[in-house]
Every structure is written in structure tokens, then in C-alpha cells.
């Protein structure tokens, strides 16, 4: 089968590899209907993480083609979405809503391919009612649920977005944009998108942003305060993962407010005095997407949300390298790959 | 009047100073019934913070002797406890429960003295029903409510201690010990005190600790995990403020659990990757004691809690220097000063 391999930073190829097989009795093999390139895939692409011959991809939607002997809740032919985090969905940590830290967990890999192996299939995959959708937009939205929508949603939940709240979102990548959509769905009153890109601002507004702040750093913080009676936002979602974005998120939050951070942290160091002095709540990490998946699938199938709009470039799997370049150069928000 | 001044690190004197006067119409002057030395007073005493001629003390209980023209809720003769944080208790931040970050706030100072000025008296002070207690233990407990009890309580609340929860407490100073008491009052099922001091262990057990872990660092974390099915505590209170104690607190907490930190942070730097990877909730800062005071006073007056037991050394104000030495050398948990 064909699969995307990152041979080295900046060097992505699509090559023939062995089709994955059942290893554990709890595994399933799925045939990908669509996969995509994640903002976090850019960390190795840009040389910030190791790349060496990694099988890329952790977001997926597709059809089960084979299951291990212990799998009971999905069967060949089922059309499924799953989280990028592996979870048995029965351990004490999963039951508390942290399937991203399942005691039998880990990360799904190699989904930028024709087929992929999903461990802990019963706890990781969710069957889509009605099977594979005919509508390409719905398919893209289901794919988004696998990570970026679920991650943006977790960011908004971690930031305690809700009725009466003002929510600021730092980062206008797919996760940040979908955190805006999540904040709106969760009932936020005012949603401030921090973005300086006109195209992304437009999608932010479509997803529910009521205000745009283009400035960053201290000036950005100051403008958020101007929009919030001088106090800062109740809730701030951080969706970048850098020192600057974390400081901006914490600074834009009011005392006692909540910062949900979902950008994968790179070289971030937070002074204890900053956290003590600002007195915000801080919570983040890999999103327990599985917690939200059934609800997200419902919202997508009912037509209530359309998160697939973040995919502004659709390419055949064979052109994955072109997709990486487009995202690296910020010409695309998010790239969908069709095997 | 006499007051405690820290002239330089390690050098505390009791000297004659001017009695404070009403400056703002929202001020009150109180005559101290008792004051005390705080663990945080040791930071300048040990040279970690500036000391220069600071008027010491921020915990207090006493009788109102004068009020500014705008004060309506307390009057001369009232026996009061107040928070170490100044708050109007009416601003949006106060109303959200963060009186420690009141928009008109700040910190009370100079209460290791015969008299002290309390700004924002209406929002900072709480009248004790029944007036000055005859019982010295009750008086000491009310004094504790002013900071250490309120701070330990906030730590336990920030850590979401509650029924069915296992709570670990890092730090066996007065705040840590009272966080144990708070966790018990909030209904925690198992309370792990991290302490290697036999006297403090005994008080920890009296306040509600069910288990003691003497080890620190990785070994301490490992022992907490052994006591929690390998997962870590649901709730961890950090009551020290150092890099080691913060890492110990975060490490002892399960994924999705809550760390409440109330030790004043000194030279703490938290890697973003640690927070992202452990996926704990982190919240702390100066305690909004005013939020809890009416409830704490009730619990004290009803005899349900006896937090004043943390004062294991009572001295006349004139012997404050002896009290600082005893706390610095960890011969005393907490020193009560009688003006």
C-alpha cells in the first residue's frame, strides 16, 4: 500500500510499504476514506522534532476491514472515526474523561496511508451511524473530529467556555478556529479571535468569533482587556504551543479565569511567579477526543456544525509533499489527503 | 505603639513606631488581639526577598477602634477577622470569588504590631458573631483563619478535594497541615501527608491525614502512586513554593487531576512539556481568604475545627525575634504573637 513517510525535515515522500496487520487481539485495521496533515506534523517537518522515516498521520476516518479476536464493538464494514489517542475507554483514567492518558494508551500513527492499524479498537473507534456519508463535506467534518475539532473542543472545555463567558483564542490554525466553533457551541457570549490573517479571520467569524484582535504580545493582551472591561477574558484557549503564545494566553485571562492550552508545547517555560501572580486556572495537553466524539458526530450528522471547512486544500495522497509545503508556508489552513 | 520591623535578613526588632491613622474613608484601624509570623515572612528573613525595614505581619484578629467615613459594615468595638488580601468584595473579580485579586485590592501589612490599618474595611473584614472569644484556642483559630487556614483551604478547593477523592499534600508547614484539615472537612476519602517530621506528622494525623509519605522527589511520587492504584492522587496541594515541591506535586497527581498550589513561588520554572504531558489542572496563587471566611468562622465557633493548634509557640510581641528564629530553624510550626 502507499503511505506518507517523512525521511528528514522538509522531505516527505509517498512510498509503497507493507499493509499493516493485526498484532494484538484488540486491534482493528481500517481502510482510510480520508486522512490529513496536522499542524503538529510541521514540528518534525521544520526540524524541531525528529523526523527520521516516520510514518506520518494520526487523524483518520475510514472503514473497518479486519478486527482482532477480542474486538466486539466494531466489525468489518463499519464506517468509523477514532481519536488520535489510543484508549481502552474502560480504565479509571478513561472513565474520568482522560482517554488521552489511558493506562493502556498511546498514539495512533501512520494514517496518511491507504490502511492503518488502530490499537484498542473498542475504546478508540466510534461507529458513524448510517455508515459512510455521501457528502464530501460531512466526510471532511468527521475527519476533523478525529483531532482538530476534538482538540479545539477540549481547549474550549478546558478553558470553561460557556454561557455568559468571553472567550479569547490564541492561534488561528485549524485547532484555534475550531476552538472558536466549540466556544460558540458551548454558548459563549463573546469570542475574540487573535489573528492577523484575513482569510482565517473570515473563517473565525463564520465559526462564531464576535471580535478580532490582530495584535500580539502585550499589545494583544491590552486589546483583549479593552474588550473585557479591563479584566481579561474569562476563558482563553491557547492553540500554538510557543512561549509567546502561552504568555499571551495567560496574560489575556482574568484572575480566576481559565486557560486551556492545546498547542503542543515546544520550549515553553512558565515562571511559577507568573502563574501564582495571575491566578489563572491552567489545564491542557493532548485532547481526550474520545470523550467528545459521540457528541461531535451527532452535531456533524445533524448539520449543526461544519468543521470540515478548515480543510481548504484537498489533495490526493500521492501529493502529500505539496500539502506539507502549503501548510508550512501557511498557504493552507489544513490539508485533506484522499488515498 | 510597638511594631515588628525587619531591618535586614535575619534581623528583626520590636520598636516604637507611629500608630497608623485613617487615610482613606474606606479604612479601619484595628487593635490587634493577636498576630503571627507567616512562613512567607521567612523569605525576606532568609534573604530571598528584600527585607529593608519592612513592617512585618499580614495576619490579624482584633477590635475595630476607628473607621473611615465611608465604612458601613464594621464599627468601633466590633471584633473582626480579615483576609491578608485587601478586597472591596463588590467588584466583578471579587464576586467571582477572587478577592485576592480585587481591582481595588492589595495586601494588608504591618499587623505584627499593636494597631494596624486595614484598607477596604467593608470588603476585607468580617465581624465575629458574639465578639471577642474568651477561649484562647478559639482566638488562635480565628487568627489562623486570616491566612494559613484560608490559604490551606483554598489549596484544597483549588485541588478540588472532595468526597471519594484521594488528596496528597506537599509541605508540612502550617498551610500544608491546614490543607489536610480542609481536605477532611471537604470530605476527602484518603489524605496523604508528605512529611518527615514526627511532630508535624502527628498534627497531620490529628487534622485528618490517613497516610504519611516521608520520601520526597521521585521516590515520594512513587509512594503516592503505590497508595493510589498506580495512578496518582486526584488532588494535590502544594504548600511550599519551590521547584522541587512543585514538581513533586505535579508528579504525584493523576492525569486529569488537580494541583492547587499556595506556596509563594520562588525561582520556579515549569516546562510547558511537563504540564502538557501530565495533563493535570493547575491553579494557585494568593488565597482569596475572604471567600471562605464566614464559613471558616462558623466552623471555628461551632467547635468543629481547631486550626489554632498550628500555633505551637505563643510569645509576647516583644519577643518576635525569638519567634522568627524558632520558625527559621523549624523548631516551631507557627508562632502566635500577643501585643
Contacts between the chains, C-beta under 8 A, distances in Angstrom:
chain1	res1	chain2	res2	distance
A	92	B	229	7.0
A	92	B	231	6.3
A	93	B	231	6.5
A	93	B	254	6.7
A	93	B	255	5.5
A	93	B	256	6.6
A	96	B	256	5.3
A	97	B	256	6.4
A	98	B	255	4.8
A	98	B	256	3.7
A	98	B	279	6.4
A	100	B	255	7.7
A	100	B	279	6.7
A	101	B	255	3.4
A	101	B	256	6.8
A	101	B	279	5.5
A	103	B	230	7.7
A	103	B	231	7.6
A	229	B	92	7.0
A	230	B	103	7.7
A	231	B	92	6.2
A	231	B	93	6.5
A	231	B	103	7.5
A	241	B	272	7.4
A	243	B	272	7.8
A	246	B	272	6.2
A	254	B	93	6.7
A	255	B	93	5.5
A	255	B	98	4.8
A	255	B	100	7.6
A	255	B	101	3.4
A	255	B	285	7.8
A	256	B	93	6.6
A	256	B	96	5.3
A	256	B	97	6.4
A	256	B	98	3.7
A	256	B	101	6.8
A	256	B	288	7.9
A	261	B	272	7.8
A	261	B	275	7.7
A	261	B	276	7.2
A	264	B	276	6.7
A	265	B	271	7.5
A	265	B	272	3.1
A	265	B	273	4.9
A	265	B	275	7.1
A	265	B	276	4.4
A	266	B	272	7.6
A	266	B	273	8.0
A	267	B	272	7.7
A	268	B	271	6.9
A	268	B	272	2.6
A	268	B	273	7.1
A	269	B	269	4.9
A	269	B	270	7.0
A	269	B	271	5.9
A	269	B	272	6.8
A	270	B	269	7.1
A	270	B	270	4.7
A	270	B	271	8.0
A	270	B	272	6.4
A	270	B	275	7.3
A	271	B	265	7.5
A	271	B	268	6.8
A	271	B	269	5.9
A	271	B	270	8.0
A	272	B	241	7.3
A	272	B	243	7.8
A	272	B	246	6.2
A	272	B	261	7.8
A	272	B	265	3.0
A	272	B	266	7.5
A	272	B	267	7.7
A	272	B	268	2.7
A	272	B	269	6.8
A	272	B	270	6.5
A	273	B	265	4.8
A	273	B	266	7.9
A	273	B	268	7.1
A	275	B	261	7.7
A	275	B	265	7.1
A	275	B	270	7.3
A	275	B	282	6.8
A	275	B	284	6.8
A	275	B	285	7.4
A	276	B	261	7.2
A	276	B	264	6.7
A	276	B	265	4.4
A	276	B	284	6.1
A	276	B	285	4.9
A	276	B	286	7.4
A	277	B	285	6.7
A	278	B	285	7.4
A	279	B	98	6.4
A	279	B	100	6.7
A	279	B	101	5.5
A	279	B	283	7.8
A	279	B	284	7.4
A	279	B	285	3.4
A	279	B	286	7.1
A	280	B	283	7.5
A	281	B	281	6.6
A	281	B	282	7.4
A	281	B	283	4.4
A	282	B	275	6.8
A	282	B	281	7.4
A	282	B	282	4.5
A	282	B	283	6.9
A	283	B	279	7.8
A	283	B	280	7.5
A	283	B	281	4.4
A	283	B	282	6.9
A	284	B	275	6.8
A	284	B	276	6.1
A	284	B	279	7.4
A	285	B	255	7.8
A	285	B	275	7.4
A	285	B	276	4.8
A	285	B	277	6.7
A	285	B	278	7.3
A	285	B	279	3.4
A	286	B	276	7.4
A	286	B	279	7.1
A	288	B	256	7.9
